[in-house]
Amino acid sequence: MEHLLTQLDENLKELYRKALDADAVLDDLKQQGKGKHQYVFPAEAGFQVQSNRFMPYLAETAEQIAAIRHSQQFNTATLQRVVQQLKLLHLTLAEFKAALKVG
């Protein structure tokens, strides 16, 4: 279990810098009158938070990992949700970065 938690933490660390950078770009786009999207992820993506920035989604995922760590019971459903959220964050941040290079 500890190895799994370490891997989840490593994913969070990797995503943290990417999310900060992406949010800074989104802030710049908003100042230019662009980037008028309401949410990064649709409601059915598995996140409870809805935001037009990446960091709130990452924070929600980090909170769930902390809950897994502090829980005495292994909850497969929570773990699956966290893994799916990490996957979506990785994929969306990579696509965002690629779109910036093309545009």
C-alpha positions in Angstrom: 0.0 0.0 0.0 2.8 2.4 0.8 4.4 1.9 -2.6 1.0 2.8 -4.2 0.7 5.9 -2.2 4.2 6.9 -3.1 3.4 6.6 -6.8 0.2 8.6 -6.3 2.2 11.3 -4.6 4.8 11.3 -7.4 2.0 11.9 -9.9 0.7 14.8 -7.9 4.2 16.4 -7.8 4.6 16.0 -11.5 1.1 17.4 -12.2 1.5 20.3 -9.8 4.1 22.3 -11.9 2.2 21.5 -15.1 -1.1 22.7 -13.6 0.5 25.9 -12.3 2.0 26.7 -15.7 -1.3 25.9 -17.5 -3.2 28.1 -15.1 -0.8 30.9 -15.7 -1.3 30.6 -19.5 -5.1 30.5 -18.9 -4.8 33.7 -16.9 -2.8 35.3 -19.7 -5.4 34.2 -22.3 -8.2 35.6 -20.2 -6.5 39.0 -19.9 -6.3 39.0 -23.7 -10.0 38.4 -23.9 -9.6 34.8 -25.0 -10.1 31.5 -23.1 -13.7 32.1 -22.2 -14.4 28.5 -21.3 -16.4 27.8 -18.1 -14.8 24.5 -16.9 -11.7 22.5 -17.7 -13.6 19.2 -17.3 -17.3 18.5 -17.9 -19.4 17.5 -14.9 -19.4 13.8 -15.9 -15.6 13.6 -15.8 -15.6 12.4 -12.2 -14.6 15.6 -10.3 -16.8 17.2 -7.8 -15.2 20.6 -8.3 -15.9 22.7 -11.4 -13.4 25.3 -12.4 -11.9 27.1 -15.3 -8.4 26.4 -13.9 -6.5 23.1 -13.3 -5.4 23.6 -9.7 -8.8 23.1 -8.1 -9.0 19.7 -9.8 -5.5 18.8 -8.7 -6.4 19.9 -5.1 -9.5 17.7 -5.1 -7.4 14.7 -6.2 -4.8 15.4 -3.6 -7.4 15.5 -0.9 -8.7 12.1 -1.9 -5.2 10.7 -1.8 -4.7 12.1 1.7 -8.0 10.5 2.7 -6.8 7.1 1.3 -3.6 7.5 3.3 -5.3 8.4 6.6 -8.0 5.8 6.2 -7.5 2.4 7.9 -9.7 0.8 5.2 -8.7 0.3 1.6 -11.4 1.7 -0.6 -11.2 0.4 -4.2 -13.8 2.8 -5.5 -11.9 5.9 -4.2 -8.6 4.6 -5.6 -10.2 4.0 -9.0 -11.6 7.5 -9.0 -8.3 9.0 -8.1 -6.4 7.0 -10.8 -9.0 8.2 -13.3 -8.7 11.8 -12.2 -4.9 11.6 -12.4 -5.1 10.1 -15.9 -7.5 12.9 -17.1 -5.2 15.5 -15.6 -2.1 14.1 -17.3 -3.9 13.7 -20.6 -5.6 17.1 -20.6 -2.5 19.0 -19.5 -0.5 17.2 -22.3 -3.1 18.1 -24.9 -3.2 21.7 -23.6 0.6 22.0 -23.9 0.5 20.5 -27.4 -2.3 22.9 -28.5 -0.2 25.9 -27.3 2.8 24.7 -29.4 0.6 24.3 -32.5 -1.3 27.6 -32.1 
